[in-house]
Amino acid sequence: MNIPYLDLKKVTAQHGEEIQKAVAEVVGSGWYLQGERVKRFEANYARYIGTKHCIGVANGLDALMLTLKAYKELGRLKEGAEILVPANTFIATVLAITENGMKPVFIDIDEETLDMDATCLEKAINERTGAMMLVHLYGRCTYHESIKQFCEANNLILIEDNAQAHGCFYKERRTSSLGHAGCHSFYPGKNLGALGDGGAVTTNDDELAATIRAIANYGFEEKYVARWQGRNSRLDEVQAAVLDIKLTYLDDDNRRRQALARTYYTNINKGMVRLPSFLDGGQNVYHIFPVFIERRDELQLYLKEKGIGTLIHYPIPPHLQQCYPIWNKLQLPVTERLAQQELSIPLNPTMTDEEAIYVVEALNSFQKF
């Protein structure tokens, strides 16, 4: 078999006729920014997530950056504020913090759950701590009642980085409706992916929503009247039209991901390969299915020879990146160890059961060597 890690052409083809029709309608309309398609998607996505507001922006990084900037402009966060953030995140989460003149405080993680280590959290809090950036990495819900209690006890703003967890649940509520604001990326490979870049912020906070919307549009509260020093960060009409169609299929796609994940959890031998703890009840939408193994590079080559595509998420944690030399000497042992062991295997709604079993068999056969 030949199983690519992700075939975006095949993913898009699932709803190709509807998408092409919607794009053609936008092209024919002559209205490409700040139109009815964006308004419709924002309303539908806010309803889906369970929040009052959704503000479409240019990409996921902007969603994070604009949210923190809005909190600064409103006086709820200050320059130099410390933001608690899991150490095993994608660099965009950290870039948003440093671009706003704030300081990320990296929290090491629990090896089984991949959640922030509670003992490390308690040690990190001080009078400068202003917020927690909770990251639902790989599509796993990392929210717990203890997170809510911790933030309330320490008067922290809770921001959810929901870039990889569209449609994920915590009990009866969706992730990105659990904190004060949720930030979303619609990069093409996401569970809800556009045909280019796109992002959004969801919130129940009227003042925050209005401020983010203004800052994203040059800082204008009304045309040509700039209250804030803003930027240009807008979701366009074509992407909104595509996302609105794909949103109607998101829950079905996530259920397919969950079915494939159960095949993996049930059949992958737990020898050399280690899987994260299993989450049920819709608490994982499997944007990424990671396995951890000390012989990661050997396994990746072996799977490639079997025709199976893989990726590594992410080989260098943010605190070890060259752009952040001030943190390069930090010791975050679990995050650093897992960065050397993580391998992402194929999992997306277009995969067949036979393909999933083929991946399982290849993983199991490698463990015999």
N, C-alpha and C positions, 0 to 999 in steps of 0.2 A: 504493500500500500504506500501511497504518498499522502501524508497528512500534514499540511502546513500548519504552523502555529495559529494563524488566522488568515482567512481569505476574505478580505473586505468586499471584493467583487461579488462573491457568493452571498455574503451577508446582505448586501444591498439588493441583490437580485430577488430575494424573498418577497420584497414589496416593490419591485422595480417599476411596474406599470403605474402604481399609485404615486410613487415618487416622481417619475417623469412627468406625469400629468400636473402635479402640484408645482413643480419647477417651471413648467411651460406656462402655467397660469400667472406665476409671479413675473416671468420675463415679459409676457404679454401685457401685464398691468401697467408697466412703466413706473412702478413704485417699489423701490428696492431697500429702503431704510425707514425705520420708525413708522411702519404702516400697520395695517389690520392683521397681517399674518403674525407679526411679533406679538401684538396685543392678545390675539387668540391663543397662541402657544403659552404666553405668560399666565393667562387665566387658567388654562387647562392644566398646566404643570403645577401651579399653586394648589389647585383643587386636588390633584393627584397626590402631592406631598402632604397636604393637610395644613397649609399655611395661608395667611391672608394675602401675602405678596410674593411675587416672583419678578425679579428684574433681570432681563436678558442682557448679557454682556459679551465681550468679544471672545473670551476664553476662560478656562478654569483658573489660571494664575491671576488674571484680572479680578475674578470673583473674590478671591482671597485678599488681594491687595486693596481693592475698593472697600471691602468690608472693614478692614483694619483702619484704613484712612478715614472712613466715615465715623468710626468710633473716636478717632483722634479729633476730628473736626467738631464733633458733638461734645468733646471734653470728657468722654467716658474712659478713654485711654490716653496716656501721656507719652511723649517722646522718652525713650529709654525704658518703657514698661517691659517687664519680663513676661514672656508668653510660654507656658508649658506646652511642649510638643513631643510626640513620640519620636525616638531617635531613628526608627526604621521606616521613615516616610520618603516619598519622592521629594526632590529638592525644591519643587515649586512651593510646597508648604512653608519652607524656611525662607525662601526668597521673598515671599509676601511679608514676612515679619521684618526682615532686615531692611527691605526697601522702605518701610515705614519708620525707620529709626528706632525699632524695638529690638529686644534681645531674646532670641530663642533659648529656652532652657530645656536641653535634651533629656528625655526620660527613657531609661533603658526599659526593655520589655520582658514579659514573661515568655519563656521558651515554648510552652505548650499552647497558650491561648493567643499569643502575639499581641496581647493588650499591654498598655503601660503598666509597669510594675508598681503596685500600690505603695510598697515600702519606699521606693524611690520618689514617688510623688510627695509623700509626707515630708521628706527631707528637703525638697526643692522649694517649698513655699516660703515666702518672706514678704515684707511690707511693699516691695516693688512689683510683686506678681499681680498682673492685671487680668489675665485671661488664660484659658486653656484652649488649644487647638486640638480637637479630637479627630483623628483620622481613621476612617473606616476602610483600612487598607485591604486590598484583594477582593473587596466586596463583603467583608466580615463586619458585622455590627460590633463596635467596641464600646458602646454605651451600656452602662449599668446604673442601677439606682445609686450605687456608691459614688459614681461620678457626679450625679446630680447633688447628692448630699455634700460631697467635697467642695464643689463649686459654690454652693449656697453658704456653707460654713465659712468659706474664705472670700466671699463676695467677688467671685470671678465671673467674667463673661465667658460663656461657653459657645465656641464656634465649631461647627462640624465641617470638616473637609470630606465632602460626600462624592468626590470625583469618581470613585470606583464602586459606588454602592447604590446606584439608581434603583429604587424600588425595594430596597432592603427594609426589614421591619425590626423594631424592638417591641415585643408584645403586639399591641393593636395600632401602634403608630409607626410611621415611616421615619427612617433616619433622615436627618436634616430638618426635621420638625421638632426635635427633642431639645435643642439648645436655643440660644438667642438668635442665631443665624446659621444658615447652611449654604455651603459653596459647592458648585457643581461644574464639572467639565463635560463638554459634549464632543470631545476629540473623537474622530471616526471610529476608533477601536473600542470605545466604551460600550457598556450595556445599552445605553441610549446615546447613539453616536450620530453626529451630523455628517455632511459631506465635505467638511472643512472644520475650522475651529469654531467654537461657540462655548458659552458658559452662562451661568445664572447664579443669583443669590435668592434664597427663600427666607422669609422671616415673617413674624407676626407683629413686628415693631414698626408702627407707621412712620415715626420720625427717622428711623434708620433707613427704611425703604426709600423714602423721599430723598434723603441725603445721598444714598448710593446712586440713585437714578440721576440726580443732578451732577454729581462728580463724574459719572460715566459719560456725560454729555457736556464736556467742557466746563463744568461747574455751574451751568445755567439753571437758575430756579425758574426763570422765564426767558424767552428768546433774547439773546444778547445781554442778559443781566447775570453776571457771574458772581455768585456769592462765595463760591469755593474756587480754589485753584484745581481745576479738573483735568480731565484727559478725554480722549476719544475712545470709548470702549463700548461698542454696540453690537448686538446680535442682529444679523441682517435678515431680510425677508425670505430669501431662499432657504437659509438654514432653519429658520423658524418653521417654514412649511414642511420641510423634510422631517424635522423633529416631531411635529404635531402628528404626522402619520405614524412614525415609528413608536410614539408614545402609546398608541392604542394596542400595540402588540408587545409592549415591554413585559407585562406580567406573564404572558405566555412564554416569551423568550426566557425569562428568569426561571420559570418552572422547568423548562427543558434543561437549562444549565444545572439546576438542582438534581434532576434525574440522572444526568451524566455524572455529576459529582458523587451521587450515591453508588454508582457503578465503580468508581475509583475507590471510594472508602471501603466498599464491601470486598473488593477483589485484589487490591494491591497488597502484596505481602509486606508485613511490617518488620523487615529485617534491617538491611542497610538504610532503607528509605523510611523517613519519618514524615507523617502528615500532621498538620495542625489539628487541634482538638475540633471535634465535629460540633457544628451549631445547627439546631433544628428550628422549626417554627418560622421559617422565612428570614432568619437572622443572617443568612449568607446568600448572596446572589452570584457568587463565583465569577466575578469579573476576571480574576486570575486564580488558577489552581496551582499553588506552590507545593513542591515536595522538597525535602531537605535531606542532603546526603553529603558525607565528607568527600566522596569521590565524584563531586559534581561535574567537573570538566570531562572526566572519563565517561560518565553517564550521558552527557550532552552529545559527545562524539558518537557513542554507541547508538543513541536514538536517531541521530542524523543518518547513520549508515542504514538504519531500518526504515528510512523515509519519513521520520517523525520530526517535525519542527518544534523547537523550544526557544524560550527566551529566558534571560536572567533579570529579575526585578529585586533589588537593584544592587549592582556589584560594589558600589562605593557609597556608604552612608553619607548624608549631608555634612556631618561634622568632620569628615575626612577629605572633603573636596578641597581642591587647590584654592578655590575662591574664598574659603573660610580658614586661613592659616591660624587664626586666633584660637580655633577649637580643635586643631589637628591632634593635639596631645591629650584630648579628653579620652578617658577609658570607659567605653560602654560595651562590655564584653559580650553580652548576649546578641546585641544588634550586630556587632562586628563579626561574630562567629556565624550567624545566620546569613549574613551577606555573602560569605564564602561558600555557603552550602545550598542556597536557594536555586531551584530550577523550576520554571513555569512550563507545565505541559499543556497540550491543546485542550481547550474546552470552550465551545461556543454553540449557539443554537443550531447551526447547520451540520454539526457532527452527527454521524449515525451511531447506533449502538455497537455495530460491528467495528467501527473505527475506535471507539472507546475501549473495547475489549482488546483490540490489537495493541493499543498503547499500554494497557495493563500487562499483557503478555510480555511485551518488550521490557517493561520495568522489572517484572518478576524474573525473566530470564537473565537479566544483567546481574541480579542479586545472587545468582548461583555461582558466579565467577569468584 
